[in-house]
Amino acid sequence: MEKNDSMIVDKGLPIGKTKHITADGITDIKNDLNWYLVIEAESHDAAAKLFVAHPHLDIPQAYIEVMEIPSGTGM
C-alpha cells in the first residue's frame, strides 16, 4: 500500500453478503469477492502489473482481479 499510495483513490472495505436480483425475485448468492480497492493508473494493464508481487498471492489459490471503471463514470 505504501509503495503505490499515490495511485490509491479509495482504500476500500471488506465486501459482505451478496444478493442476486432478477425479474423473478431476490436470492442470496456467494461469490469470491471479499475486498475492493480503487486505484488510478495509466491503463488497465498498468493497474494489473501493480499487483504481480502482492503478498496476498502467497496464499494458496489466492488471486486478484483488476476491473476497469470506464471513463466518464465520475471516478
PQR file with spaces between the fields and no chain letter, atoms N, CA, C, O and H, PARSE charges and radii, in Angstrom:
ATOM       1  N    MET     1       0.830   -1.188    0.000 -0.4000 1.5000
ATOM       2  CA   MET     1       0.000    0.000    0.000 -0.0000 2.0000
ATOM       3  C    MET     1       0.874    1.251    0.000  0.5500 1.7000
ATOM       4  O    MET     1       0.599    2.203   -0.730 -0.5500 1.4000
ATOM       5  N    GLU     2       1.925    1.251    0.816 -0.4000 1.5000
ATOM       6  CA   GLU     2       2.774    2.433    0.893 -0.0000 2.0000
ATOM       7  C    GLU     2       3.478    2.712   -0.426  0.5500 1.7000
ATOM       8  O    GLU     2       3.596    3.864   -0.842 -0.5500 1.4000
ATOM       9  H    GLU     2       2.149    0.477    1.409  0.4000 1.0000
ATOM      10  N    LYS     3       3.947    1.649   -1.086 -0.4000 1.5000
ATOM      11  CA   LYS     3       4.674    1.801   -2.343 -0.0000 2.0000
ATOM      12  C    LYS     3       3.835    2.488   -3.414  0.5500 1.7000
ATOM      13  O    LYS     3       4.356    3.294   -4.185 -0.5500 1.4000
ATOM      14  H    LYS     3       3.851    0.713   -0.747  0.4000 1.0000
ATOM      15  N    ASN     4       2.560    2.181   -3.470 -0.4000 1.5000
ATOM      16  CA   ASN     4       1.675    2.715   -4.509 -0.0000 2.0000
ATOM      17  C    ASN     4       0.631    3.677   -3.954  0.5500 1.7000
ATOM      18  O    ASN     4      -0.413    3.884   -4.574 -0.5500 1.4000
ATOM      19  H    ASN     4       2.137    1.525   -2.844  0.4000 1.0000
ATOM      20  N    ASP     5       0.901    4.260   -2.804 -0.4000 1.5000
ATOM      21  CA   ASP     5      -0.068    5.123   -2.131 -0.0000 2.0000
ATOM      22  C    ASP     5      -0.569    6.267   -3.016  0.5500 1.7000
ATOM      23  O    ASP     5      -1.737    6.645   -2.929 -0.5500 1.4000
ATOM      24  H    ASP     5       1.748    4.092   -2.300  0.4000 1.0000
ATOM      25  N    SER     6       0.295    6.819   -3.862 -0.4000 1.5000
ATOM      26  CA   SER     6      -0.115    7.954   -4.698 -0.0000 2.0000
ATOM      27  C    SER     6      -1.163    7.558   -5.738  0.5500 1.7000
ATOM      28  O    SER     6      -1.842    8.427   -6.284 -0.5500 1.4000
ATOM      29  H    SER     6       1.244    6.512   -3.933  0.4000 1.0000
ATOM      30  N    MET     7      -1.308    6.255   -6.024 -0.4000 1.5000
ATOM      31  CA   MET     7      -2.262    5.786   -7.022 -0.0000 2.0000
ATOM      32  C    MET     7      -3.594    5.361   -6.409  0.5500 1.7000
ATOM      33  O    MET     7      -4.560    5.121   -7.132 -0.5500 1.4000
ATOM      34  H    MET     7      -0.756    5.548   -5.580  0.4000 1.0000
ATOM      35  N    ILE     8      -3.650    5.267   -5.092 -0.4000 1.5000
ATOM      36  CA   ILE     8      -4.856    4.782   -4.418 -0.0000 2.0000
ATOM      37  C    ILE     8      -5.877    5.906   -4.296  0.5500 1.7000
ATOM      38  O    ILE     8      -5.608    6.946   -3.695 -0.5500 1.4000
ATOM      39  H    ILE     8      -2.865    5.462   -4.504  0.4000 1.0000
ATOM      40  N    VAL     9      -7.051    5.679   -4.875 -0.4000 1.5000
ATOM      41  CA   VAL     9      -8.160    6.632   -4.826 -0.0000 2.0000
ATOM      42  C    VAL     9      -9.064    6.317   -3.632  0.5500 1.7000
ATOM      43  O    VAL     9      -9.565    7.227   -2.971 -0.5500 1.4000
ATOM      44  H    VAL     9      -7.270    4.834   -5.363  0.4000 1.0000
ATOM      45  N    ASP    10      -9.268    5.024   -3.359 -0.4000 1.5000
ATOM      46  CA   ASP    10     -10.140    4.577   -2.276 -0.0000 2.0000
ATOM      47  C    ASP    10      -9.532    3.298   -1.720  0.5500 1.7000
ATOM      48  O    ASP    10      -9.398    2.317   -2.452 -0.5500 1.4000
ATOM      49  H    ASP    10      -8.861    4.285   -3.896  0.4000 1.0000
ATOM      50  N    LYS    11      -9.159    3.283   -0.438 -0.4000 1.5000
ATOM      51  CA   LYS    11      -8.513    2.109    0.167 -0.0000 2.0000
ATOM      52  C    LYS    11      -9.473    0.957    0.399  0.5500 1.7000
ATOM      53  O    LYS    11      -9.060   -0.118    0.833 -0.5500 1.4000
ATOM      54  H    LYS    11      -9.267    4.079    0.156  0.4000 1.0000
ATOM      55  N    GLY    12     -10.731    1.167    0.118 -0.4000 1.5000
ATOM      56  CA   GLY    12     -11.706    0.091    0.141 -0.0000 2.0000
ATOM      57  C    GLY    12     -12.142   -0.369    1.512  0.5500 1.7000
ATOM      58  O    GLY    12     -11.756    0.182    2.543 -0.5500 1.4000
ATOM      59  H    GLY    12     -11.067    2.040   -0.235  0.4000 1.0000
ATOM      60  N    LEU    13     -12.957   -1.394    1.480 -0.4000 1.5000
ATOM      61  CA   LEU    13     -13.537   -2.018    2.664 -0.0000 2.0000
ATOM      62  C    LEU    13     -13.822   -3.473    2.354  0.5500 1.7000
ATOM      63  O    LEU    13     -13.850   -3.864    1.187 -0.5500 1.4000
ATOM      64  H    LEU    13     -13.271   -1.842    0.643  0.4000 1.0000
ATOM      65  N    PRO    14     -14.033   -4.287    3.387 -0.5600 1.5000
ATOM      66  CA   PRO    14     -14.475   -5.652    3.117  0.2800 2.0000
ATOM      67  C    PRO    14     -15.846   -5.631    2.433  0.5500 1.7000
ATOM      68  O    PRO    14     -16.654   -4.731    2.660 -0.5500 1.4000
ATOM      69  N    ILE    15     -16.082   -6.613    1.615 -0.4000 1.5000
ATOM      70  CA   ILE    15     -17.371   -6.747    0.921 -0.0000 2.0000
ATOM      71  C    ILE    15     -18.138   -7.875    1.592  0.5500 1.7000
ATOM      72  O    ILE    15     -17.585   -8.949    1.833 -0.5500 1.4000
ATOM      73  H    ILE    15     -15.425   -7.345    1.431  0.4000 1.0000
ATOM      74  N    GLY    16     -19.386   -7.641    1.889 -0.4000 1.5000
ATOM      75  CA   GLY    16     -20.193   -8.609    2.627 -0.0000 2.0000
ATOM      76  C    GLY    16     -21.056   -9.499    1.750  0.5500 1.7000
ATOM      77  O    GLY    16     -20.721   -9.790    0.601 -0.5500 1.4000
ATOM      78  H    GLY    16     -19.835   -6.769    1.693  0.4000 1.0000
ATOM      79  N    LYS    17     -22.156   -9.916    2.312 -0.4000 1.5000
ATOM      80  CA   LYS    17     -23.081  -10.833    1.655 -0.0000 2.0000
ATOM      81  C    LYS    17     -23.596  -10.245    0.348  0.5500 1.7000
ATOM      82  O    LYS    17     -23.641   -9.027    0.176 -0.5500 1.4000
ATOM      83  H    LYS    17     -22.428   -9.680    3.245  0.4000 1.0000
ATOM      84  N    THR    18     -23.980  -11.120   -0.566 -0.4000 1.5000
ATOM      85  CA   THR    18     -24.392  -10.709   -1.906 -0.0000 2.0000
ATOM      86  C    THR    18     -25.844  -11.114   -2.173  0.5500 1.7000
ATOM      87  O    THR    18     -26.261  -12.221   -1.832 -0.5500 1.4000
ATOM      88  H    THR    18     -23.944  -12.110   -0.427  0.4000 1.0000
ATOM      89  N    LYS    19     -26.590  -10.224   -2.772 -0.4000 1.5000
ATOM      90  CA   LYS    19     -27.959  -10.507   -3.219 -0.0000 2.0000
ATOM      91  C    LYS    19     -27.967  -10.501   -4.754  0.5500 1.7000
ATOM      92  O    LYS    19     -27.325   -9.657   -5.379 -0.5500 1.4000
ATOM      93  H    LYS    19     -26.251   -9.325   -3.048  0.4000 1.0000
ATOM      94  N    HIS    20     -28.683  -11.427   -5.338 -0.4000 1.5000
ATOM      95  CA   HIS    20     -28.832  -11.545   -6.791 -0.0000 2.0000
ATOM      96  C    HIS    20     -30.281  -11.196   -7.124  0.5500 1.7000
ATOM      97  O    HIS    20     -31.207  -11.852   -6.648 -0.5500 1.4000
ATOM      98  H    HIS    20     -29.204  -12.112   -4.830  0.4000 1.0000
ATOM      99  N    ILE    21     -30.473  -10.169   -7.935 -0.4000 1.5000
ATOM     100  CA   ILE    21     -31.821   -9.689   -8.233 -0.0000 2.0000
ATOM     101  C    ILE    21     -32.127   -9.914   -9.702  0.5500 1.7000
ATOM     102  O    ILE    21     -31.361   -9.499  -10.571 -0.5500 1.4000
ATOM     103  H    ILE    21     -29.720   -9.636   -8.322  0.4000 1.0000
ATOM     104  N    THR    22     -33.246  -10.570   -9.981 -0.4000 1.5000
ATOM     105  CA   THR    22     -33.732  -10.762  -11.345 -0.0000 2.0000
ATOM     106  C    THR    22     -35.219  -10.410  -11.367  0.5500 1.7000
ATOM     107  O    THR    22     -35.793  -10.049  -10.339 -0.5500 1.4000
ATOM     108  H    THR    22     -33.868  -10.908   -9.275  0.4000 1.0000
ATOM     109  N    ALA    23     -35.828  -10.517  -12.525 -0.4000 1.5000
ATOM     110  CA   ALA    23     -37.264  -10.271  -12.638 -0.0000 2.0000
ATOM     111  C    ALA    23     -38.058  -11.282  -11.809  0.5500 1.7000
ATOM     112  O    ALA    23     -39.216  -11.036  -11.472 -0.5500 1.4000
ATOM     113  H    ALA    23     -35.362  -10.811  -13.359  0.4000 1.0000
ATOM     114  N    ASP    24     -37.431  -12.430  -11.479 -0.4000 1.5000
ATOM     115  CA   ASP    24     -38.105  -13.469  -10.706 -0.0000 2.0000
ATOM     116  C    ASP    24     -37.981  -13.281   -9.201  0.5500 1.7000
ATOM     117  O    ASP    24     -38.623  -14.000   -8.435 -0.5500 1.4000
ATOM     118  H    ASP    24     -36.491  -12.630  -11.754  0.4000 1.0000
ATOM     119  N    GLY    25     -37.162  -12.320   -8.764 -0.4000 1.5000
ATOM     120  CA   GLY    25     -37.036  -12.084   -7.328 -0.0000 2.0000
ATOM     121  C    GLY    25     -35.602  -11.902   -6.867  0.5500 1.7000
ATOM     122  O    GLY    25     -34.691  -11.657   -7.658 -0.5500 1.4000
ATOM     123  H    GLY    25     -36.641  -11.735   -9.386  0.4000 1.0000
ATOM     124  N    ILE    26     -35.435  -12.032   -5.556 -0.4000 1.5000
ATOM     125  CA   ILE    26     -34.145  -11.812   -4.909 -0.0000 2.0000
ATOM     126  C    ILE    26     -33.697  -13.114   -4.246  0.5500 1.7000
ATOM     127  O    ILE    26     -34.471  -13.769   -3.549 -0.5500 1.4000
ATOM     128  H    ILE    26     -36.174  -12.231   -4.913  0.4000 1.0000
ATOM     129  N    THR    27     -32.424  -13.479   -4.478 -0.4000 1.5000
ATOM     130  CA   THR    27     -31.861  -14.666   -3.842 -0.0000 2.0000
ATOM     131  C    THR    27     -30.487  -14.324   -3.261  0.5500 1.7000
ATOM     132  O    THR    27     -29.798  -13.426   -3.745 -0.5500 1.4000
ATOM     133  H    THR    27     -31.795  -12.947   -5.045  0.4000 1.0000
ATOM     134  N    ASP    28     -30.111  -15.051   -2.223 -0.4000 1.5000
ATOM     135  CA   ASP    28     -28.770  -14.929   -1.660 -0.0000 2.0000
ATOM     136  C    ASP    28     -27.825  -15.761   -2.511  0.5500 1.7000
ATOM     137  O    ASP    28     -28.140  -16.898   -2.862 -0.5500 1.4000
ATOM     138  H    ASP    28     -30.671  -15.780   -1.830  0.4000 1.0000
ATOM     139  N    ILE    29     -26.665  -15.198   -2.847 -0.4000 1.5000
ATOM     140  CA   ILE    29     -25.661  -15.947   -3.593 -0.0000 2.0000
ATOM     141  C    ILE    29     -24.306  -15.749   -2.929  0.5500 1.7000
ATOM     142  O    ILE    29     -24.155  -14.893   -2.057 -0.5500 1.4000
ATOM     143  H    ILE    29     -26.410  -14.275   -2.562  0.4000 1.0000
ATOM     144  N    LYS    30     -23.331  -16.534   -3.339 -0.4000 1.5000
ATOM     145  CA   LYS    30     -21.978  -16.421   -2.830 -0.0000 2.0000
ATOM     146  C    LYS    30     -21.045  -16.185   -4.013  0.5500 1.7000
ATOM     147  O    LYS    30     -21.167  -16.826   -5.057 -0.5500 1.4000
ATOM     148  H    LYS    30     -23.454  -17.229   -4.047  0.4000 1.0000
ATOM     149  N    ASN    31     -20.111  -15.253   -3.828 -0.4000 1.5000
ATOM     150  CA   ASN    31     -19.051  -15.083   -4.808 -0.0000 2.0000
ATOM     151  C    ASN    31     -17.728  -15.022   -4.046  0.5500 1.7000
ATOM     152  O    ASN    31     -17.723  -15.027   -2.815 -0.5500 1.4000
ATOM     153  H    ASN    31     -20.012  -14.732   -2.980  0.4000 1.0000
ATOM     154  N    ASP    32     -16.611  -14.963   -4.767 -0.4000 1.5000
ATOM     155  CA   ASP    32     -15.303  -14.983   -4.126 -0.0000 2.0000
ATOM     156  C    ASP    32     -14.761  -13.597   -3.788  0.5500 1.7000
ATOM     157  O    ASP    32     -13.658  -13.480   -3.254 -0.5500 1.4000
ATOM     158  H    ASP    32     -16.616  -14.959   -5.767  0.4000 1.0000
ATOM     159  N    LEU    33     -15.520  -12.548   -4.091 -0.4000 1.5000
ATOM     160  CA   LEU    33     -15.041  -11.194   -3.800 -0.0000 2.0000
ATOM     161  C    LEU    33     -15.128  -10.923   -2.302  0.5500 1.7000
ATOM     162  O    LEU    33     -16.143  -11.218   -1.671 -0.5500 1.4000
ATOM     163  H    LEU    33     -16.416  -12.642   -4.525  0.4000 1.0000
ATOM     164  N    ASN    34     -14.049  -10.354   -1.730 -0.4000 1.5000
ATOM     165  CA   ASN    34     -14.098  -10.081   -0.290 -0.0000 2.0000
ATOM     166  C    ASN    34     -13.518   -8.715    0.092  0.5500 1.7000
ATOM     167  O    ASN    34     -13.505   -8.371    1.274 -0.5500 1.4000
ATOM     168  H    ASN    34     -13.225  -10.114   -2.243  0.4000 1.0000
ATOM     169  N    TRP    35     -13.039   -7.925   -0.884 -0.4000 1.5000
ATOM     170  CA   TRP    35     -12.488   -6.598   -0.596 -0.0000 2.0000
ATOM     171  C    TRP    35     -12.464   -5.821   -1.895  0.5500 1.7000
ATOM     172  O    TRP    35     -12.371   -6.411   -2.972 -0.5500 1.4000
ATOM     173  H    TRP    35     -13.050   -8.204   -1.844  0.4000 1.0000
ATOM     174  N    TYR    36     -12.545   -4.527   -1.807 -0.4000 1.5000
ATOM     175  CA   TYR    36     -12.348   -3.707   -3.001 -0.0000 2.0000
ATOM     176  C    TYR    36     -11.327   -2.627   -2.696  0.5500 1.7000
ATOM     177  O    TYR    36     -11.148   -2.232   -1.544 -0.5500 1.4000
ATOM     178  H    TYR    36     -12.620   -4.048   -0.932  0.4000 1.0000
ATOM     179  N    LEU    37     -10.667   -2.158   -3.730 -0.4000 1.5000
ATOM     180  CA   LEU    37      -9.670   -1.103   -3.662 -0.0000 2.0000
ATOM     181  C    LEU    37      -9.744   -0.369   -4.991  0.5500 1.7000
ATOM     182  O    LEU    37      -9.804   -1.011   -6.039 -0.5500 1.4000
ATOM     183  H    LEU    37     -10.813   -2.479   -4.666  0.4000 1.0000
ATOM     184  N    VAL    38      -9.742    0.944   -4.975 -0.4000 1.5000
ATOM     185  CA   VAL    38      -9.803    1.730   -6.212 -0.0000 2.0000
ATOM     186  C    VAL    38      -8.459    2.425   -6.393  0.5500 1.7000
ATOM     187  O    VAL    38      -8.004    3.162   -5.518 -0.5500 1.4000
ATOM     188  H    VAL    38      -9.694    1.466   -4.124  0.4000 1.0000
ATOM     189  N    ILE    39      -7.831    2.181   -7.540 -0.4000 1.5000
ATOM     190  CA   ILE    39      -6.578    2.847   -7.865 -0.0000 2.0000
ATOM     191  C    ILE    39      -6.728    3.586   -9.189  0.5500 1.7000
ATOM     192  O    ILE    39      -7.628    3.301   -9.978 -0.5500 1.4000
ATOM     193  H    ILE    39      -8.200    1.583   -8.251  0.4000 1.0000
ATOM     194  N    GLU    40      -5.841    4.530   -9.416 -0.4000 1.5000
ATOM     195  CA   GLU    40      -5.812    5.237  -10.689 -0.0000 2.0000
ATOM     196  C    GLU    40      -4.479    4.921  -11.354  0.5500 1.7000
ATOM     197  O    GLU    40      -3.418    5.158  -10.778 -0.5500 1.4000
ATOM     198  H    GLU    40      -5.109    4.762   -8.775  0.4000 1.0000
ATOM     199  N    ALA    41      -4.539    4.388  -12.561 -0.4000 1.5000
ATOM     200  CA   ALA    41      -3.340    4.021  -13.308 -0.0000 2.0000
ATOM     201  C    ALA    41      -3.488    4.487  -14.752  0.5500 1.7000
ATOM     202  O    ALA    41      -4.577    4.854  -15.192 -0.5500 1.4000
ATOM     203  H    ALA    41      -5.401    4.195  -13.029  0.4000 1.0000
ATOM     204  N    GLU    42      -2.380    4.465  -15.477 -0.4000 1.5000
ATOM     205  CA   GLU    42      -2.404    4.927  -16.864 -0.0000 2.0000
ATOM     206  C    GLU    42      -3.208    4.009  -17.776  0.5500 1.7000
ATOM     207  O    GLU    42      -3.718    4.455  -18.804 -0.5500 1.4000
ATOM     208  H    GLU    42      -1.495    4.166  -15.120  0.4000 1.0000
ATOM     209  N    SER    43      -3.328    2.737  -17.416 -0.4000 1.5000
ATOM     210  CA   SER    43      -4.091    1.788  -18.230 -0.0000 2.0000
ATOM     211  C    SER    43      -4.522    0.614  -17.357  0.5500 1.7000
ATOM     212  O    SER    43      -4.077    0.462  -16.220 -0.5500 1.4000
ATOM     213  H    SER    43      -2.913    2.375  -16.581  0.4000 1.0000
ATOM     214  N    HIS    44      -5.389   -0.200  -17.916 -0.4000 1.5000
ATOM     215  CA   HIS    44      -5.849   -1.410  -17.235 -0.0000 2.0000
ATOM     216  C    HIS    44      -4.664   -2.347  -17.008  0.5500 1.7000
ATOM     217  O    HIS    44      -4.519   -2.924  -15.930 -0.5500 1.4000
ATOM     218  H    HIS    44      -5.751   -0.077  -18.840  0.4000 1.0000
ATOM     219  N    ASP    45      -3.817   -2.494  -18.030 -0.4000 1.5000
ATOM     220  CA   ASP    45      -2.620   -3.341  -17.907 -0.0000 2.0000
ATOM     221  C    ASP    45      -1.674   -2.814  -16.836  0.5500 1.7000
ATOM     222  O    ASP    45      -1.134   -3.594  -16.051 -0.5500 1.4000
ATOM     223  H    ASP    45      -3.935   -2.025  -18.906  0.4000 1.0000
ATOM     224  N    ALA    46      -1.466   -1.497  -16.797 -0.4000 1.5000
ATOM     225  CA   ALA    46      -0.586   -0.910  -15.780 -0.0000 2.0000
ATOM     226  C    ALA    46      -1.126   -1.167  -14.378  0.5500 1.7000
ATOM     227  O    ALA    46      -0.359   -1.437  -13.454 -0.5500 1.4000
ATOM     228  H    ALA    46      -1.904   -0.864  -17.435  0.4000 1.0000
ATOM     229  N    ALA    47      -2.430   -1.086  -14.220 -0.4000 1.5000
ATOM     230  CA   ALA    47      -3.051   -1.354  -12.920 -0.0000 2.0000
ATOM     231  C    ALA    47      -2.818   -2.807  -12.516  0.5500 1.7000
ATOM     232  O    ALA    47      -2.481   -3.082  -11.365 -0.5500 1.4000
ATOM     233  H    ALA    47      -3.054   -0.868  -14.971  0.4000 1.0000
ATOM     234  N    ALA    48      -2.992   -3.728  -13.441 -0.4000 1.5000
ATOM     235  CA   ALA    48      -2.801   -5.153  -13.145 -0.0000 2.0000
ATOM     236  C    ALA    48      -1.358   -5.435  -12.737  0.5500 1.7000
ATOM     237  O    ALA    48      -1.118   -6.216  -11.816 -0.5500 1.4000
ATOM     238  H    ALA    48      -3.265   -3.505  -14.377  0.4000 1.0000
ATOM     239  N    LYS    49      -0.409   -4.815  -13.404 -0.4000 1.5000
ATOM     240  CA   LYS    49       1.003   -5.057  -13.107 -0.0000 2.0000
ATOM     241  C    LYS    49       1.383   -4.620  -11.698  0.5500 1.7000
ATOM     242  O    LYS    49       2.359   -5.129  -11.146 -0.5500 1.4000
ATOM     243  H    LYS    49      -0.605   -4.180  -14.152  0.4000 1.0000
ATOM     244  N    LEU    50       0.647   -3.697  -11.106 -0.4000 1.5000
ATOM     245  CA   LEU    50       0.930   -3.267   -9.740 -0.0000 2.0000
ATOM     246  C    LEU    50       0.782   -4.405   -8.733  0.5500 1.7000
ATOM     247  O    LEU    50       1.379   -4.362   -7.657 -0.5500 1.4000
ATOM     248  H    LEU    50      -0.145   -3.284  -11.555  0.4000 1.0000
ATOM     249  N    PHE    51       0.001   -5.408   -9.069 -0.4000 1.5000
ATOM     250  CA   PHE    51      -0.329   -6.468   -8.122 -0.0000 2.0000
ATOM     251  C    PHE    51       0.415   -7.776   -8.365  0.5500 1.7000
ATOM     252  O    PHE    51       0.149   -8.768   -7.686 -0.5500 1.4000
ATOM     253  H    PHE    51      -0.484   -5.443   -9.943  0.4000 1.0000
ATOM     254  N    VAL    52       1.343   -7.798   -9.323 -0.4000 1.5000
ATOM     255  CA   VAL    52       2.053   -9.027   -9.675 -0.0000 2.0000
ATOM     256  C    VAL    52       2.774   -9.649   -8.481  0.5500 1.7000
ATOM     257  O    VAL    52       2.746  -10.871   -8.337 -0.5500 1.4000
ATOM     258  H    VAL    52       1.559   -6.992   -9.875  0.4000 1.0000
ATOM     259  N    ALA    53       3.404   -8.879   -7.641 -0.4000 1.5000
ATOM     260  CA   ALA    53       4.146   -9.415   -6.495 -0.0000 2.0000
ATOM     261  C    ALA    53       3.428   -9.138   -5.169  0.5500 1.7000
ATOM     262  O    ALA    53       4.074   -9.069   -4.123 -0.5500 1.4000
ATOM     263  H    ALA    53       3.426   -7.886   -7.758  0.4000 1.0000
ATOM     264  N    HIS    54       2.127   -8.983   -5.201 -0.4000 1.5000
ATOM     265  CA   HIS    54       1.359   -8.661   -3.991 -0.0000 2.0000
ATOM     266  C    HIS    54       1.436   -9.824   -2.990  0.5500 1.7000
ATOM     267  O    HIS    54       1.310  -10.981   -3.392 -0.5500 1.4000
ATOM     268  H    HIS    54       1.602   -9.040   -6.050  0.4000 1.0000
ATOM     269  N    PRO    55       1.640   -9.538   -1.695 -0.5600 1.5000
ATOM     270  CA   PRO    55       1.738  -10.592   -0.677  0.2800 2.0000
ATOM     271  C    PRO    55       0.495  -11.482   -0.590  0.5500 1.7000
ATOM     272  O    PRO    55       0.594  -12.632   -0.164 -0.5500 1.4000
ATOM     273  N    HIS    56      -0.655  -10.974   -0.982 -0.4000 1.5000
ATOM     274  CA   HIS    56      -1.886  -11.778   -0.979 -0.0000 2.0000
ATOM     275  C    HIS    56      -1.718  -13.029   -1.831  0.5500 1.7000
ATOM     276  O    HIS    56      -2.326  -14.061   -1.549 -0.5500 1.4000
ATOM     277  H    HIS    56      -0.736  -10.039   -1.329  0.4000 1.0000
ATOM     278  N    LEU    57      -0.900  -12.942   -2.865 -0.4000 1.5000
ATOM     279  CA   LEU    57      -0.716  -14.071   -3.784 -0.0000 2.0000
ATOM     280  C    LEU    57       0.115  -15.196   -3.172  0.5500 1.7000
ATOM     281  O    LEU    57       0.248  -16.258   -3.779 -0.5500 1.4000
ATOM     282  H    LEU    57      -0.405  -12.103   -3.094  0.4000 1.0000
ATOM     283  N    ASP    58       0.676  -14.982   -1.980 -0.4000 1.5000
ATOM     284  CA   ASP    58       1.381  -16.050   -1.269 -0.0000 2.0000
ATOM     285  C    ASP    58       0.408  -17.037   -0.643  0.5500 1.7000
ATOM     286  O    ASP    58       0.808  -18.130   -0.243 -0.5500 1.4000
ATOM     287  H    ASP    58       0.567  -14.119   -1.487  0.4000 1.0000
ATOM     288  N    ILE    59      -0.854  -16.669   -0.553 -0.4000 1.5000
ATOM     289  CA   ILE    59      -1.889  -17.550   -0.008 -0.0000 2.0000
ATOM     290  C    ILE    59      -2.261  -18.559   -1.097  0.5500 1.7000
ATOM     291  O    ILE    59      -2.574  -18.165   -2.220 -0.5500 1.4000
ATOM     292  H    ILE    59      -1.179  -15.780   -0.877  0.4000 1.0000
ATOM     293  N    PRO    60      -2.230  -19.863   -0.773 -0.5600 1.5000
ATOM     294  CA   PRO    60      -2.578  -20.867   -1.791  0.2800 2.0000
ATOM     295  C    PRO    60      -3.945  -20.589   -2.419  0.5500 1.7000
ATOM     296  O    PRO    60      -4.913  -20.304   -1.714 -0.5500 1.4000
ATOM     297  N    GLN    61      -4.013  -20.673   -3.715 -0.4000 1.5000
ATOM     298  CA   GLN    61      -5.216  -20.479   -4.539 -0.0000 2.0000
ATOM     299  C    GLN    61      -5.754  -19.049   -4.512  0.5500 1.7000
ATOM     300  O    GLN    61      -6.851  -18.801   -5.011 -0.5500 1.4000
ATOM     301  H    GLN    61      -3.226  -20.904   -4.288  0.4000 1.0000
ATOM     302  N    ALA    62      -5.010  -18.111   -3.944 -0.4000 1.5000
ATOM     303  CA   ALA    62      -5.461  -16.718   -3.914 -0.0000 2.0000
ATOM     304  C    ALA    62      -5.288  -16.092   -5.294  0.5500 1.7000
ATOM     305  O    ALA    62      -4.437  -16.507   -6.080 -0.5500 1.4000
ATOM     306  H    ALA    62      -4.118  -18.313   -3.538  0.4000 1.0000
ATOM     307  N    TYR    63      -6.102  -15.100   -5.566 -0.4000 1.5000
ATOM     308  CA   TYR    63      -5.981  -14.364   -6.817 -0.0000 2.0000
ATOM     309  C    TYR    63      -6.489  -12.950   -6.601  0.5500 1.7000
ATOM     310  O    TYR    63      -7.173  -12.649   -5.622 -0.5500 1.4000
ATOM     311  H    TYR    63      -6.794  -14.763   -4.928  0.4000 1.0000
ATOM     312  N    ILE    64      -6.134  -12.098   -7.542 -0.4000 1.5000
ATOM     313  CA   ILE    64      -6.576  -10.711   -7.525 -0.0000 2.0000
ATOM     314  C    ILE    64      -7.188  -10.431   -8.885  0.5500 1.7000
ATOM     315  O    ILE    64      -6.604  -10.779   -9.912 -0.5500 1.4000
ATOM     316  H    ILE    64      -5.579  -12.342   -8.337  0.4000 1.0000
ATOM     317  N    GLU    65      -8.347   -9.812   -8.905 -0.4000 1.5000
ATOM     318  CA   GLU    65      -8.973   -9.404  -10.165 -0.0000 2.0000
ATOM     319  C    GLU    65      -8.921   -7.886  -10.254  0.5500 1.7000
ATOM     320  O    GLU    65      -9.212   -7.187   -9.283 -0.5500 1.4000
ATOM     321  H    GLU    65      -8.822   -9.530   -8.072  0.4000 1.0000
ATOM     322  N    VAL    66      -8.548   -7.382  -11.424 -0.4000 1.5000
ATOM     323  CA   VAL    66      -8.492   -5.944  -11.654 -0.0000 2.0000
ATOM     324  C    VAL    66      -9.566   -5.606  -12.667  0.5500 1.7000
ATOM     325  O    VAL    66      -9.501   -6.045  -13.816 -0.5500 1.4000
ATOM     326  H    VAL    66      -8.312   -7.949  -12.213  0.4000 1.0000
ATOM     327  N    MET    67     -10.555   -4.829  -12.251 -0.4000 1.5000
ATOM     328  CA   MET    67     -11.662   -4.444  -13.108 -0.0000 2.0000
ATOM     329  C    MET    67     -11.551   -2.959  -13.448  0.5500 1.7000
ATOM     330  O    MET    67     -11.268   -2.132  -12.582 -0.5500 1.4000
ATOM     331  H    MET    67     -10.608   -4.473  -11.318  0.4000 1.0000
ATOM     332  N    GLU    68     -11.771   -2.647  -14.679 -0.4000 1.5000
ATOM     333  CA   GLU    68     -11.695   -1.271  -15.152 -0.0000 2.0000
ATOM     334  C    GLU    68     -12.995   -0.508  -14.867  0.5500 1.7000
ATOM     335  O    GLU    68     -14.091   -1.036  -15.058 -0.5500 1.4000
ATOM     336  H    GLU    68     -12.001   -3.319  -15.383  0.4000 1.0000
ATOM     337  N    ILE    69     -12.860    0.712  -14.420 -0.4000 1.5000
ATOM     338  CA   ILE    69     -14.009    1.615  -14.320 -0.0000 2.0000
ATOM     339  C    ILE    69     -13.907    2.520  -15.532  0.5500 1.7000
ATOM     340  O    ILE    69     -12.995    3.343  -15.603 -0.5500 1.4000
ATOM     341  H    ILE    69     -11.970    1.141  -14.265  0.4000 1.0000
ATOM     342  N    PRO    70     -14.814    2.391  -16.486 -0.5600 1.5000
ATOM     343  CA   PRO    70     -14.741    3.213  -17.712  0.2800 2.0000
ATOM     344  C    PRO    70     -14.747    4.702  -17.401  0.5500 1.7000
ATOM     345  O    PRO    70     -15.372    5.147  -16.438 -0.5500 1.4000
ATOM     346  N    SER    71     -14.055    5.451  -18.219 -0.4000 1.5000
ATOM     347  CA   SER    71     -14.020    6.910  -18.018 -0.0000 2.0000
ATOM     348  C    SER    71     -15.429    7.487  -18.159  0.5500 1.7000
ATOM     349  O    SER    71     -16.291    6.910  -18.822 -0.5500 1.4000
ATOM     350  H    SER    71     -13.548    5.089  -19.001  0.4000 1.0000
ATOM     351  N    GLY    72     -15.640    8.628  -17.526 -0.4000 1.5000
ATOM     352  CA   GLY    72     -16.935    9.269  -17.581 -0.0000 2.0000
ATOM     353  C    GLY    72     -17.904    8.781  -16.528  0.5500 1.7000
ATOM     354  O    GLY    72     -19.080    9.143  -16.555 -0.5500 1.4000
ATOM     355  H    GLY    72     -14.940    9.097  -16.987  0.4000 1.0000
ATOM     356  N    THR    73     -17.418    7.944  -15.576 -0.4000 1.5000
ATOM     357  CA   THR    73     -18.315    7.441  -14.532 -0.0000 2.0000
ATOM     358  C    THR    73     -18.199    8.222  -13.237  0.5500 1.7000
ATOM     359  O    THR    73     -18.818    7.863  -12.235 -0.5500 1.4000
ATOM     360  H    THR    73     -16.462    7.650  -15.554  0.4000 1.0000
ATOM     361  N    GLY    74     -17.406    9.294  -13.250 -0.4000 1.5000
ATOM     362  CA   GLY    74     -17.302   10.131  -12.071 -0.0000 2.0000
ATOM     363  C    GLY    74     -16.187    9.759  -11.138  0.5500 1.7000
ATOM     364  O    GLY    74     -16.014   10.427  -10.119 -0.5500 1.4000
ATOM     365  H    GLY    74     -16.904    9.586  -14.064  0.4000 1.0000
ATOM     366  N    MET    75     -15.426    8.741  -11.420 -0.4000 1.5000
ATOM     367  CA   MET    75     -14.303    8.361  -10.559 -0.0000 2.0000
ATOM     368  C    MET    75     -13.039    9.049  -11.021  0.5500 1.7000
ATOM     369  O    MET    75     -11.979    8.859  -10.425 -0.5500 1.4000
ATOM     370  H    MET    75     -15.567    8.197  -12.248  0.4000 1.0000
